């Protein structure tokens, strides 16, 4: 975790009648196991939050099946379970994650606008008493809430918080979190992971420096936990290696990586359906995986989760430009 790795957000596989495709889910997990990734995040936005709904009840089955597939392979592979909802629900999900051998709980604050920041901190403490916590700043466009520097400063001080994924899609809010971690006495115990799909390589390349009590403190994003890395995952693994090699060699070749950052962000705009406020983001990921032969369809649990008008044409455009093998 602290060395830094690629952690794709794990999609949900469905049959053509929208029932759970257990075999397809196992194939997806094996795709990530063979891609060179260092782990997966399950039960997150890309897995579809609706797996928790009373008429679906797929949260535990999905976590169990993914854990079973990972357990068949003798390798170090991080299992991160998405944890959401009010405190009672979050605690229950943490217990399910521990039951199935997950290493971390990715704790979302999404959909909890009724709770104060103090209440969110207390919720995090309760979850951290059960499972090591991976913090999560989710952008408002997909259900997240804007959180202050003071929240993240208190959050960083919680024992058993070991990493934070920043997916604010906002430079100001990203800096709030990194500064809060740098100013915490636990700064060396918390790994930073980018979830900013609009700025992946720049996040990974940038040294974040702040003055703390007269001393310069520096933190880096060591890896990414990204829906964007759910497809073409081998490409993500190579990219992270290129970034690390660049930094190790005094940033030699940085101009090529900055150019690649534009290509990746352009790809993300099409796949995540930025033009339509991310409405087709999950279906877009499915479409890319379908083109890779990893998924058999692009279906989601809810009818509204589908490609937007014009999104397929945008995906065709970026495939022609950057992934011609997927045309």
C-alpha positions in Angstrom: 0.0 0.0 0.0 2.7 2.5 1.0 5.0 1.6 -1.8 2.3 2.5 -4.3 0.3 0.4 -6.7 -2.5 0.2 -9.3 -5.9 -0.5 -7.7 -8.8 -0.7 -10.2 -12.4 -0.2 -9.1 -14.1 -3.5 -9.8 -17.2 -3.4 -12.0 -20.3 -5.6 -11.6 -21.0 -8.4 -14.1 -24.6 -9.0 -15.1 -26.4 -11.5 -17.4 -28.5 -10.2 -20.3 -31.6 -10.4 -18.0 -29.8 -8.3 -15.4 -29.3 -11.1 -12.9 -25.9 -11.4 -11.3 -23.4 -13.1 -13.5 -21.2 -15.0 -11.1 -18.9 -16.5 -13.7 -18.5 -13.1 -15.4 -17.6 -11.6 -12.0 -14.9 -14.2 -11.6 -13.6 -13.5 -15.1 -13.3 -9.8 -14.3 -11.4 -10.5 -11.1 -9.0 -12.8 -12.9 -8.5 -10.0 -15.5 -7.2 -7.7 -12.7 -5.1 -10.5 -11.2 -3.3 -11.1 -14.5 -3.0 -7.4 -15.4 -0.2 -6.5 -13.0 -2.5 -4.5 -10.7 -1.7 -4.6 -7.0 -5.3 -5.0 -5.8 -9.0 -4.2 -6.5 -11.7 -2.1 -4.8 -15.1 -3.8 -4.6 -18.5 -2.4 -3.6 -17.5 1.2 -4.8 -19.2 3.5 -7.3 -17.9 1.5 -10.3 -19.4 -1.6 -8.7 -22.7 0.3 -8.5 -23.9 1.5 -5.2 -27.3 -0.1 -5.9 -25.9 -3.5 -5.0 -26.9 -2.5 -1.5 -30.5 -2.0 -2.3 -33.1 -4.2 -0.6 -34.4 -5.5 -4.0 -30.8 -6.4 -5.1 -28.8 -7.5 -2.0 -25.6 -8.2 -3.9 -23.1 -6.5 -1.6 -21.9 -9.5 0.3 -22.1 -12.0 -2.7 -19.9 -9.7 -4.8 -17.3 -9.2 -2.0 -17.3 -13.0 -1.4 -16.8 -14.1 -5.0 -14.0 -11.6 -5.6 -12.3 -12.7 -2.4 -12.6 -16.3 -3.4 -11.0 -15.7 -6.8 -8.1 -13.8 -5.2 -7.7 -16.5 -2.7 -6.9 -19.0 -5.4 -3.8 -17.2 -6.4 -0.6 -17.2 -4.3 0.3 -13.5 -4.6 0.1 -10.3 -2.5 -3.1 -8.6 -3.8 -4.9 -5.9 -1.9 -8.6 -6.3 -1.2 -10.4 -3.0 -0.6 -14.1 -3.1 0.2 -16.2 0.0 -0.4 -18.1 1.0 2.7 -21.0 3.5 2.6 -24.1 4.7 4.3 -25.0 5.9 7.8 -22.9 4.6 10.7 -25.0 1.5 11.4 -24.8 0.5 7.7 -21.1 1.3 7.5 -20.3 -0.7 10.5 -22.2 -3.7 9.2 -20.4 -3.4 5.8 -17.1 -3.2 7.6 -17.9 -6.5 9.4 -18.8 -8.2 6.1 -15.5 -7.0 4.6 -13.5 -8.4 7.5 -15.5 -11.7 7.3 -14.3 -12.1 3.7 -10.7 -11.2 4.4 -10.6 -7.6 3.0 -7.5 -5.6 4.0 -9.1 -2.1 3.9 -12.5 -0.4 4.0 -12.8 2.5 1.5 -15.0 4.8 3.5 -17.2 7.0 1.4 -19.0 10.1 2.8 -21.3 10.2 -0.2 -25.0 10.7 0.3 -24.6 11.8 4.0 -25.4 15.5 3.7 -27.5 15.2 6.8 -24.5 14.5 9.0 -22.2 17.2 10.3 -18.4 16.9 9.8 -18.0 16.0 13.4 -20.5 13.2 13.0 -18.7 11.9 10.0 -15.5 11.8 11.9 -17.2 9.8 14.7 -18.6 7.5 12.0 -15.0 7.0 10.7 -13.7 6.1 14.1 -16.4 3.4 14.6 -15.5 1.9 11.2 -11.7 2.1 12.0 -12.3 0.1 15.1 -13.3 -2.8 12.8 -11.2 -2.5 9.7 -8.2 -0.5 8.5 -9.6 2.6 6.8 -8.9 3.9 3.3 -10.4 7.5 3.3 -12.4 8.6 0.2 -13.1 12.1 -1.1 -15.9 11.5 -3.7 -16.8 14.3 -6.1 -20.3 15.8 -5.7 -21.3 15.0 -9.3 -21.6 11.3 -8.3 -23.0 11.7 -4.8 -20.1 13.0 -2.8 -20.1 16.0 -0.4 -17.7 18.9 -0.1 -15.6 18.5 3.1 -13.4 21.1 4.8 -9.7 21.1 5.6 -10.7 20.8 9.3 -12.6 17.5 8.5 -9.6 16.0 6.8 -7.2 17.2 9.5 -9.4 15.4 12.1 -9.7 12.4 9.9 -6.0 12.0 9.4 -5.5 11.8 13.2 -7.8 8.7 13.4 -5.8 5.6 14.4 -6.2 2.9 11.8 -6.5 5.3 8.9 -3.8 4.1 6.5 -4.6 5.7 3.1 -6.8 8.3 1.5 -8.2 8.3 -2.0 -8.8 11.8 -3.3 -11.4 11.9 -6.1 -12.6 15.5 -5.7 -11.9 16.4 -9.3 -10.9 19.8 -7.9 -7.4 21.2 -7.3 -8.5 23.3 -4.2 -10.1 20.4 -2.5 -7.3 18.1 -3.3 -4.8 20.4 -1.7 -7.0 20.7 1.4 -6.6 16.9 1.9 -2.9 16.7 1.2 -2.2 19.7 3.5 -4.3 18.2 6.3 -2.3 14.9 6.0 1.0 16.8 6.0 0.1 18.7 9.1 -0.9 15.5 11.0 1.5 13.7 13.2 0.4 10.5 11.4 1.5 11.8 8.0 4.0 9.0 7.5 1.3 6.4 8.2 -1.1 7.6 5.5 -0.6 6.8 1.8 -2.1 9.1 -0.7 -3.9 7.6 -3.8 -5.3 9.6 -6.6 -8.9 9.2 -7.7 -8.8 12.4 -9.8 -9.4 10.7 -13.2 -9.1 14.1 -14.8 -5.5 14.6 -13.7 -4.0 11.2 -12.9 -0.4 11.6 -14.1 0.0 15.2 -12.8 -1.2 14.0 -9.3 1.4 11.2 -9.4 4.2 13.4 -10.6 3.7 16.3 -8.2 5.6 16.8 -4.9 3.2 18.4 -2.5 5.2 20.6 -0.1 3.9 22.5 2.9 5.6 24.4 5.8 4.7 22.7 9.1 6.1 24.4 12.2 8.9 25.9 10.1 9.8 22.6 8.4 9.0 21.6 4.8 6.9 18.5 4.7 6.5 16.7 1.4 4.0 14.1 0.3 3.4 12.3 -3.0 0.5 10.3 -4.4 2.0 6.9 -4.5 -0.6 5.2 -6.7 -4.2 5.3 -7.8 -7.5 3.8 -6.9 -9.5 4.6 -10.0 -12.5 3.6 -12.1 -10.4 4.8 -15.1 -8.0 2.0 -14.3 -10.8 -0.6 -14.5 -10.2 -0.9 -18.2 -6.9 -1.2 -20.1 -5.4 -2.0 -16.7 -2.1 -3.2 -18.2 -1.7 0.3 -19.7 -2.2 1.8 -16.2 0.4 -0.5 -14.7 2.9 0.6 -17.3 2.0 4.3 -16.8 2.6 4.1 -13.1 6.0 2.5 -13.7 6.9 5.3 -16.2 6.0 7.9 -13.6 8.1 6.3 -10.9 11.0 5.9 -13.3 10.7 9.5 -14.3 10.8 10.7 -10.7 13.7 8.4 -9.9 15.7 9.9 -12.8 15.3 13.6 -11.8 12.1 13.9 -13.9 13.8 13.1 -17.1 11.2 12.7 -19.8 8.5 14.5 -17.9 7.2 16.3 -21.0 6.2 12.9 -22.5 4.3 12.0 -19.4 2.5 15.4 -19.3 1.5 14.8 -22.9 0.2 11.4 -22.0 -1.8 13.0 -19.1 -3.8 14.9 -21.8 -4.4 11.7 -23.7 -5.6 10.0 -20.5 -7.9 12.9 -19.5 -9.3 13.0 -23.0 -10.0 9.3 -22.8 -11.6 9.8 -19.4 -13.9 12.5 -20.7 -15.4 10.1 -23.3 -15.6 7.0 -21.1 -16.9 8.9 -18.0 -19.3 10.9 -20.0 -18.2 14.3 -18.8 -20.4 16.1 -21.3 -23.4 14.7 -19.5 -22.2 15.2 -15.9 -20.9 11.6 -15.6 -24.3 9.9 -16.2 -22.8 7.3 -18.5 -19.6 6.7 -16.6 -20.2 3.1 -15.4 -21.7 2.0 -18.8 -18.7 3.7 -20.4 -16.3 1.5 -18.4 -18.3 -1.5 -19.3 -18.1 -0.6 -23.0 -14.3 -0.5 -22.9 -14.2 -3.8 -21.1 -16.6 -5.3 -23.6 -14.2 -4.2 -26.4 -11.4 -5.9 -24.6 -13.4 -9.1 -24.4 -13.6 -9.0 -20.6 -17.3 -8.2 -20.3 -20.1 -9.7 -22.4 -22.4 -6.7 -22.2 -22.6 -3.1 -20.8 -25.7 -3.5 -18.6 -26.2 -1.9 -15.3 -28.7 -2.6 -12.5 -30.7 0.6 -13.1 -32.3 1.6 -16.4 -30.9 5.2 -16.2 -27.3 3.8 -16.0 -26.5 3.6 -19.8 -24.5 5.3 -22.5 -25.6 8.8 -23.1 -26.5 10.1 -26.6 -23.3 10.7 -28.4 -21.1 8.9 -25.9 -20.5 5.9 -28.1 -19.2 8.1 -30.8 -16.8 9.8 -28.3 -15.6 6.4 -27.2 -15.0 5.5 -30.9 -13.0 8.7 -31.3 -10.7 8.0 -28.3 -10.2 4.4 -29.4 -9.2 5.5 -32.9 -6.7 8.0 -31.3 -5.3 6.0 -28.5 -6.5 2.4 -28.5 -6.8 1.3 -32.1 -6.9 -2.4 -31.1 -10.3 -1.8 -29.5 -12.1 -0.5 -32.6 
